[in-house]
Amino acid sequence: MLIILEVLYINKNLDLNENIRSKEIRLSGENSQIMKTEDALRLAREQNLDLVMISPTAVPPVCRIMDYSKHLYEQSKKQKEAKKNQKVVELKEVRLSPTIEEHDIDIKCNNAKKFLSSGNKVKVSVRFRGRQNNTTGIGSKILEIFINKIGDLGVVEKSAQFEGRNMFIILSPKTAK
């Protein structure tokens, strides 16, 4: 199963208020200015807000006056929204055999079309048993027939390959442009 994830990181380890150890800071905002930490802390307390160190590596460190708990809440909300909007792509498998009949290929092809139309990738494999390993040409013909029946719904992402006793291809859904 393939899963596409976008990871958002909320930094909860920011220094704030009395934990800021620097003597001077750069206060960002409407008018960016360098001031003593005690003065900036006093300004934050007058506004009932927090003094948060944003960039500790800068010289002098950059701080901002904000409501820290509200900031954390908004960040977690953005993270949940991004997680909700991400798409999970699964790899579905359709198994065939070298002795499969035409009608059975049609049924398997219809299943693969459903998987592709729902946005999933499809692995089509032909399983060889015993003496069938000598007739791999039949497997490639079956896969070609399968690809032709899929038509415009899928695109061959990986061409025919062997994996143990199985010959397989991977189809991905055709993207609309």
C-alpha positions as CSV (number, residue, x, y, z in Angstrom):
1,M,0.0,0.0,0.0
2,L,1.4,3.4,-1.0
3,I,0.6,6.3,1.3
4,I,1.4,9.9,0.5
5,L,1.9,11.9,3.6
6,E,2.8,15.5,4.2
7,V,4.1,16.0,7.7
8,L,3.6,19.3,9.4
9,Y,5.6,20.0,12.5
10,I,4.4,22.3,15.4
11,N,7.3,23.6,17.4
12,K,6.1,23.6,21.0
13,N,9.5,24.1,22.4
14,L,9.7,27.9,21.8
15,D,11.0,30.0,24.6
16,L,8.5,32.4,26.0
17,N,8.2,35.0,28.7
18,E,10.7,34.4,31.6
19,N,12.5,31.6,29.8
20,I,14.1,34.0,27.4
21,R,17.7,34.3,28.6
22,S,19.0,37.0,26.2
23,K,19.5,40.5,27.5
24,E,18.5,42.2,24.3
25,I,16.0,41.1,21.7
26,R,14.6,42.3,18.4
27,L,10.8,42.7,18.8
28,S,9.1,42.0,15.5
29,G,5.7,43.5,14.6
30,E,4.6,46.8,13.1
31,N,7.8,48.6,14.1
32,S,10.7,46.2,14.4
33,Q,13.0,47.4,17.1
34,I,15.8,46.2,19.4
35,M,15.0,46.5,23.1
36,K,15.8,45.0,26.5
37,T,14.0,41.7,27.3
38,E,12.5,43.2,30.5
39,D,10.9,46.1,28.6
40,A,9.5,43.7,25.9
41,L,8.2,41.4,28.7
42,R,6.5,44.4,30.4
43,L,4.9,45.4,27.1
44,A,3.6,41.8,26.6
45,R,2.1,41.7,30.1
46,E,0.4,45.1,29.6
47,Q,-1.4,43.6,26.6
48,N,-2.1,40.3,28.4
49,L,-0.1,38.4,25.8
50,D,3.1,36.3,25.7
51,L,6.6,37.2,24.5
52,V,7.6,34.3,22.2
53,M,11.1,33.8,20.9
54,I,10.7,33.0,17.2
55,S,14.3,32.9,16.0
56,P,16.8,32.1,18.7
57,T,19.8,31.8,16.4
58,A,19.6,35.4,15.1
59,V,21.7,38.2,16.7
60,P,19.9,39.5,18.7
61,P,17.1,36.9,18.9
62,V,13.8,37.7,17.3
63,C,10.7,37.7,19.5
64,R,7.1,38.5,18.9
65,I,4.2,39.5,21.2
66,M,1.3,37.1,20.7
67,D,-1.2,34.9,22.4
68,Y,0.8,31.6,22.5
69,S,-2.1,29.3,23.3
70,K,-4.1,30.7,20.4
71,H,-1.1,30.3,18.1
72,L,-0.7,26.6,19.1
73,Y,-4.5,26.0,18.5
74,E,-4.3,27.6,15.0
75,Q,-1.3,25.5,14.1
76,S,-3.0,22.3,15.2
77,K,-6.1,23.3,13.2
78,K,-4.0,23.8,10.1
79,Q,-2.3,20.4,10.7
80,K,-5.6,18.6,10.9
81,E,-6.9,20.4,7.8
82,A,-3.8,19.4,5.8
83,K,-4.2,15.8,7.0
84,K,-7.8,15.8,6.0
85,N,-7.0,17.0,2.5
86,Q,-4.2,14.5,1.7
87,K,-4.9,11.6,-0.7
88,V,-4.1,8.0,0.2
89,V,-3.1,6.0,-2.9
90,E,-3.4,2.2,-2.5
91,L,-2.0,-0.6,-4.6
92,K,-4.7,-3.1,-5.4
93,E,-3.8,-6.5,-7.0
94,V,-5.5,-8.5,-9.7
95,R,-4.2,-12.1,-10.1
96,L,-4.4,-14.0,-13.4
97,S,-3.1,-17.4,-14.5
98,P,-1.7,-18.5,-17.8
99,T,-4.7,-20.7,-18.5
100,I,-7.3,-18.0,-17.9
101,E,-10.3,-17.8,-20.2
102,E,-11.5,-14.7,-22.1
103,H,-14.6,-14.2,-19.9
104,D,-12.6,-14.4,-16.7
105,I,-10.2,-11.8,-18.1
106,D,-13.2,-9.5,-18.7
107,I,-14.3,-9.9,-15.1
108,K,-10.9,-9.2,-13.7
109,C,-10.6,-6.3,-16.0
110,N,-13.8,-4.8,-14.7
111,N,-12.5,-5.0,-11.2
112,A,-9.3,-3.3,-12.2
113,K,-11.3,-0.5,-13.9
114,K,-13.2,0.1,-10.6
115,F,-9.9,0.3,-8.8
116,L,-8.4,2.7,-11.3
117,S,-11.5,4.9,-11.5
118,S,-11.4,5.3,-7.7
119,G,-7.8,6.6,-8.0
120,N,-5.9,3.5,-6.9
121,K,-2.9,1.8,-8.6
122,V,-3.4,-1.8,-9.8
123,K,-0.8,-4.5,-9.9
124,V,-1.7,-7.2,-12.4
125,S,0.1,-10.4,-11.9
126,V,0.2,-13.7,-13.8
127,R,1.2,-16.6,-11.5
128,F,3.1,-19.6,-13.1
129,R,3.0,-23.0,-11.4
130,G,5.2,-26.0,-12.1
131,R,5.9,-26.5,-15.8
132,Q,4.1,-23.3,-16.7
133,N,7.4,-21.4,-15.9
134,N,8.6,-22.6,-19.4
135,T,5.7,-20.7,-21.1
136,T,6.3,-17.1,-20.0
137,G,5.4,-15.9,-23.5
138,I,1.8,-16.8,-22.7
139,G,1.9,-14.6,-19.6
140,S,3.1,-11.5,-21.5
141,K,0.3,-12.1,-24.1
142,I,-2.3,-12.2,-21.3
143,L,-0.9,-9.0,-19.8
144,E,-1.1,-7.3,-23.3
145,I,-4.7,-8.4,-23.7
146,F,-5.5,-7.1,-20.2
147,I,-3.9,-3.7,-21.0
148,N,-5.9,-3.4,-24.2
149,K,-9.1,-4.1,-22.4
150,I,-8.3,-1.4,-19.7
151,G,-8.1,1.1,-22.5
152,D,-7.9,4.8,-21.6
153,L,-8.5,4.3,-17.9
154,G,-5.0,3.2,-17.0
155,V,-1.4,3.8,-18.0
156,V,1.4,1.2,-17.6
157,E,3.7,2.6,-14.9
158,K,6.0,-0.5,-14.7
159,S,6.2,-2.8,-17.7
160,A,6.2,-6.6,-17.4
161,Q,8.7,-7.9,-14.8
162,F,9.4,-11.2,-13.1
163,E,9.2,-11.5,-9.3
164,G,9.7,-15.2,-8.3
165,R,7.0,-17.2,-10.1
166,N,4.9,-14.1,-11.0
167,M,5.1,-11.8,-14.0
168,F,3.5,-8.5,-13.2
169,I,2.8,-5.0,-14.4
170,I,1.6,-1.9,-12.4
171,L,-1.1,0.3,-13.8
172,S,-1.8,3.8,-12.6
173,P,-4.9,5.8,-13.2
174,K,-4.8,8.2,-16.2
175,T,-4.8,11.8,-14.9
176,A,-7.3,14.2,-16.4
177,K,-5.6,17.2,-18.0
